[in-house]
Amino acid sequence: MELLTIGAFAKASRLSPKALRLYDELGLLRPARVDPGTGYRYYAVEQLQSARLVAWLRRLGMPLAEIRAVCALDAAEAAHEVRAYWARVEAETAVRRDLAAFLVDQLTEESRRDHTTMLELRYSAHSDRGHVRPSNQDSVYAGRRLLAVADGCGPAGAPASSAAIEALRFLDEGEQPGAGDVLNLLEDAVRSAGEAVRDLADGRAGVGTTLTAMLWTGSKLALVHIGDSRAYLLRDGGLFRISHDHSVVQSLIDEGRLSPEEAKSHPQRALLLKALGVGGPAGAADLRLQEARAGDRYLLCSDGLTAVVADARIKELLAGEADPERAVRVLIDAANAAGGPDNVSCVVADVVLADAPSVPVA
């Protein structure tokens, strides 16, 4: 068996020695031989094909955990997985494309949409204790402009989640914000929510809350997010997660060190990297603007749903119920049917054409 040094193998495979060492640590591409004295790695010429496949998949942006699974398949199955991965990338890119189109419209003061089309939200929200927890630390809110879910933690988790949402409730009143101002308005409100949670904690360690909220402008939805509650968009038959978990396991998934399947049973799956009141300032919250279309359906939920109900099942249940209130109920029922190990809260909101105003008869 002909062996190559790590340097020669890196050059032939177009992978850096640093990448090869990482792939060895992750069990993705083991060397054929390791010198017991020096620890120097040697690779077989026959490994070049696998290494080149890894390099190509990395150029596609595929996470390392998925690459490891693809490399274990035969050629036909691997091709199927690559096609499926790229379909997901294109779907996620389509969501970002909407934001880019909005920014172009704002910067050029041109709009490709007919702004005479009036849209509104139809919504429902509910929170349930579940079957295991002694109390409910979640809070939810749904109004004509504001949608919000918060999942409290620590010895005052319930008051913390309630205080965070209470600090945002004023956004549901008064004049409707313009699309150009809404992100700043929402950022200021979340900063106030973080201060309210810290005041409530009064020095007690571990008191905090997640917060995932959306604010309606009449044509756009502004999203603010911190923690591991989630926001989803159901559009044209596809379900897209539009928030990113601020958790230890999500960071490991992003680095390719953990697969989504492994994350479900990871001992640190409930550990957050960021939350209101703990884990950093409220300014660390994610903010984005989402362009709305008639027919869109949004779901905001706590991890009491997503920890036990797979995204595929969430999509099926969301798409199967036309009424937002019924959709909320079947989602919560699904979480409780899976054991209900945690509090579970859901907000479902549909973007619909506004009813035409009545015309008085002379």
C-alpha positions in Angstrom: 0.0 0.0 0.0 1.5 3.3 -1.1 1.5 5.9 1.6 1.7 9.7 1.3 2.8 12.2 3.9 0.1 14.5 5.2 1.7 17.4 3.2 1.7 15.4 -0.1 -1.8 14.1 0.6 -3.1 17.6 1.3 -1.7 18.9 -2.0 -3.2 16.0 -4.0 -6.6 16.2 -2.3 -6.8 20.0 -2.2 -7.4 19.9 1.6 -5.1 21.7 4.0 -3.1 19.8 6.6 -5.1 21.6 9.3 -8.4 20.4 7.7 -7.0 16.9 7.5 -6.1 16.9 11.2 -9.6 18.2 12.1 -11.3 15.5 9.9 -9.1 12.9 11.7 -10.3 14.1 15.1 -13.9 14.0 14.0 -13.6 10.5 12.5 -14.4 11.8 9.1 -11.1 10.9 7.3 -8.8 8.8 9.3 -5.1 8.4 8.2 -4.0 5.0 7.0 -1.1 5.0 9.5 0.0 7.2 12.4 3.7 7.0 13.4 3.6 5.8 17.1 6.7 7.8 17.9 6.1 11.2 16.2 2.3 11.1 15.7 2.9 12.0 12.1 0.0 11.0 9.8 0.3 9.1 6.6 -2.5 8.5 4.0 -3.1 5.8 1.4 -3.3 6.8 -2.2 -6.7 5.0 -2.3 -8.1 7.6 0.2 -7.7 10.4 -2.4 -11.2 9.8 -3.8 -12.9 10.1 -0.4 -10.8 13.2 0.4 -11.7 14.9 -2.8 -15.4 14.2 -2.2 -15.0 15.8 1.2 -13.4 18.8 -0.3 -16.1 19.2 -2.9 -18.9 18.9 -0.3 -17.2 21.5 1.9 -17.2 23.9 -1.1 -20.9 23.4 -1.3 -21.1 24.5 2.3 -22.3 21.2 3.7 -21.8 20.8 7.5 -19.2 18.2 8.5 -21.8 16.0 10.3 -23.7 15.6 7.0 -20.5 15.0 5.0 -19.7 12.2 7.3 -23.1 10.6 6.6 -22.8 11.1 2.9 -19.3 9.6 2.7 -20.6 6.4 4.3 -23.1 5.8 1.5 -22.8 4.2 -1.8 -22.6 6.5 -4.9 -26.3 6.4 -5.7 -27.5 7.2 -2.2 -24.8 9.8 -1.8 -26.0 11.6 -4.9 -29.6 11.5 -3.5 -28.4 13.1 -0.3 -26.4 15.8 -2.1 -29.5 16.7 -4.2 -31.6 16.9 -1.0 -29.1 19.1 0.7 -28.9 21.5 -2.2 -32.7 21.7 -2.4 -32.7 22.8 1.3 -30.0 25.4 0.5 -32.1 26.8 -2.3 -35.2 27.0 -0.1 -33.4 28.8 2.7 -31.8 31.2 0.1 -35.2 32.0 -1.2 -36.1 33.4 2.3 -33.0 35.5 2.4 -33.7 36.7 -1.2 -36.9 38.2 0.1 -35.0 40.3 2.6 -32.5 41.4 -0.1 -35.4 42.5 -2.4 -36.9 44.5 0.5 -33.5 46.2 1.1 -33.1 47.1 -2.6 -36.6 48.6 -2.6 -35.8 50.7 0.5 -32.5 51.9 -0.8 -33.7 52.8 -4.3 -37.2 53.9 -3.1 -38.7 51.6 -5.7 -41.1 48.8 -5.1 -42.0 45.8 -7.2 -45.1 45.1 -5.2 -48.5 46.7 -5.4 -48.7 48.4 -2.0 -52.5 49.0 -2.5 -52.9 45.3 -1.4 -54.0 45.4 2.2 -52.8 42.5 4.4 -53.6 41.6 8.0 -52.9 38.9 10.5 -55.2 36.2 11.8 -53.7 34.6 14.9 -54.1 32.4 17.9 -51.9 31.6 20.9 -51.9 29.1 23.8 -49.5 27.9 26.5 -49.7 24.5 28.3 -47.9 23.2 31.3 -47.3 19.8 29.8 -47.4 16.5 31.7 -44.2 16.7 33.8 -43.4 20.2 34.9 -45.1 21.3 38.2 -45.7 24.8 36.8 -45.7 26.8 33.5 -42.7 29.1 33.0 -43.7 30.0 29.4 -45.6 33.1 28.4 -47.3 33.9 25.0 -48.9 36.9 23.4 -50.7 37.4 20.1 -52.3 40.7 19.0 -53.0 42.5 15.7 -49.3 43.7 15.5 -47.3 41.7 18.1 -46.7 38.0 18.4 -44.4 36.7 21.1 -43.3 33.5 22.9 -41.0 33.5 26.0 -39.6 30.5 27.9 -38.4 31.4 31.4 -35.6 29.7 33.3 -34.3 29.7 36.9 -36.1 30.2 40.2 -38.3 33.0 38.8 -38.7 31.7 35.2 -42.4 32.4 35.0 -42.2 36.0 36.2 -39.2 36.5 33.9 -41.0 35.3 30.7 -44.1 37.4 31.7 -42.0 40.5 32.3 -40.3 40.2 28.9 -43.5 40.0 27.0 -45.1 42.7 29.1 -42.3 45.1 28.1 -43.2 44.5 24.5 -47.0 44.9 24.7 -47.0 48.6 24.0 -45.9 47.7 20.5 -49.4 46.4 19.9 -50.9 49.8 20.5 -50.6 53.3 19.0 -49.6 54.0 15.4 -48.4 51.2 13.2 -44.6 51.5 12.7 -43.1 51.9 9.3 -40.9 49.3 7.8 -37.9 51.6 7.9 -38.3 52.2 11.7 -39.5 48.9 13.0 -36.2 47.2 13.6 -34.9 50.1 15.7 -38.2 50.2 17.6 -38.1 46.5 18.3 -34.4 46.6 19.4 -35.2 49.3 21.9 -38.2 47.4 23.2 -36.1 44.2 23.7 -33.4 46.2 25.5 -36.1 47.3 27.9 -37.3 43.7 28.3 -33.8 42.6 29.2 -33.6 45.3 31.9 -37.0 44.3 33.3 -35.9 40.7 33.6 -32.6 41.7 35.3 -34.5 43.9 37.7 -36.8 41.0 38.5 -33.9 38.6 39.1 -32.5 41.0 41.7 -29.1 39.4 41.7 -30.4 35.8 41.7 -28.3 33.6 39.4 -29.8 31.8 36.5 -33.0 33.8 36.2 -33.7 34.6 32.5 -35.9 33.9 29.6 -35.9 33.2 25.9 -37.8 35.6 23.6 -39.0 35.2 20.1 -41.3 37.9 18.8 -42.5 39.4 15.6 -43.9 42.9 15.0 -46.3 43.6 12.0 -45.9 46.7 9.9 -48.8 46.0 7.5 -46.5 44.5 4.8 -43.5 43.2 6.8 -42.8 41.2 9.9 -39.8 42.2 12.0 -38.3 39.3 14.0 -36.4 39.6 17.3 -34.9 36.4 18.8 -32.7 35.3 21.6 -32.5 31.8 23.1 -33.9 28.5 21.8 -37.6 29.3 21.2 -38.2 29.3 17.5 -39.9 31.0 14.6 -41.0 29.1 11.5 -42.5 30.2 8.1 -44.8 27.9 6.2 -44.8 29.1 2.6 -45.8 27.4 -0.7 -45.9 24.0 1.0 -42.4 24.4 2.6 -41.5 24.9 6.2 -38.5 27.2 6.9 -37.0 27.9 10.3 -36.3 31.7 10.4 -34.6 31.8 13.8 -31.3 30.3 14.9 -31.0 28.6 18.3 -28.6 30.2 20.7 -27.7 26.9 22.4 -24.6 24.8 23.0 -25.8 22.0 20.8 -26.6 24.3 17.9 -23.1 25.8 18.1 -21.7 22.2 17.9 -24.0 21.5 14.9 -22.8 24.7 13.2 -19.2 23.6 13.7 -19.9 20.1 12.3 -19.1 18.4 15.5 -22.6 17.2 16.2 -25.4 16.0 14.0 -29.0 17.2 14.5 -29.9 13.6 15.5 -27.1 13.4 18.1 -28.2 16.8 19.5 -31.5 15.4 20.5 -29.9 13.2 23.2 -26.9 15.4 24.1 -26.5 16.0 27.8 -26.2 19.8 27.3 -29.2 20.1 24.9 -31.0 22.5 27.3 -28.0 24.8 27.9 -28.3 28.2 26.4 -25.6 30.5 25.2 -27.8 33.6 25.2 -31.0 34.6 26.9 -32.6 37.8 28.3 -31.3 38.4 31.8 -28.5 35.9 31.5 -25.8 35.1 29.0 -25.1 38.6 27.8 -26.9 41.8 27.0 -30.2 42.1 25.2 -28.3 43.7 22.3 -27.1 40.2 21.4 -30.6 39.4 20.2 -31.0 38.6 16.5 -33.0 41.0 14.4 -34.3 40.5 10.9 -37.1 41.8 8.6 -39.3 39.3 6.9 -41.4 40.3 3.8 -45.0 38.9 4.2 -47.1 37.4 1.5 -50.8 36.5 1.5 -51.0 32.8 2.4 -47.9 32.8 4.7 -48.3 31.1 8.0 -45.9 31.8 10.9 -45.3 29.7 14.0 -43.6 30.9 17.1 -43.0 28.2 19.7 -41.1 27.2 22.8 -38.7 24.3 22.8 -41.4 22.2 24.6 -42.7 21.6 21.0 -39.5 21.3 19.0 -37.7 19.0 21.5 -40.3 16.2 21.0 -42.0 16.9 17.7 -39.9 16.7 14.5 -40.0 19.5 12.0 -41.6 17.2 9.4 -44.5 16.5 11.8 -44.8 20.2 12.6 -45.0 21.0 8.9 -47.7 18.3 8.5 -49.8 19.6 11.4 -49.4 23.3 10.4 -50.5 22.6 6.8 -53.3 20.4 7.8 -55.4 22.9 9.8 -56.8 26.0 8.2 -57.8 27.7 11.4 -55.0 29.2 13.5 -56.6 28.3 16.8 -57.1 24.7 15.7 -53.5 24.6 14.5 -52.2 25.8 17.9 -54.2 23.1 19.6 -53.0 20.2 17.5 -49.4 21.2 17.9 -49.7 21.4 21.7 -51.6 18.1 21.6 -48.7 16.5 19.6 -46.2 17.6 22.2 -48.2 16.2 25.0 -48.8 13.0 23.1 -45.0 12.7 22.9 -44.9 12.7 26.7 -45.2 16.5 27.4 -41.9 16.7 29.2 -41.8 20.5 29.2 -44.1 23.5 29.0 -45.2 24.0 25.4 -46.4 27.3 23.9 -47.4 28.2 20.3 -48.5 31.2 18.4 -49.8 30.6 14.8 -50.5 33.7 12.6 -51.7 33.7 9.0 -51.1 36.6 6.6 -54.4 37.2 4.8 -56.0 39.8 2.6 -57.8 42.4 4.6 -61.5 42.5 4.3 -62.6 45.3 2.0 -64.2 48.2 4.0 -68.0 48.4 3.6 -69.3 51.2 1.4 -72.2 53.1 3.0 -75.4 53.3 0.9 -76.5 56.8 0.1 
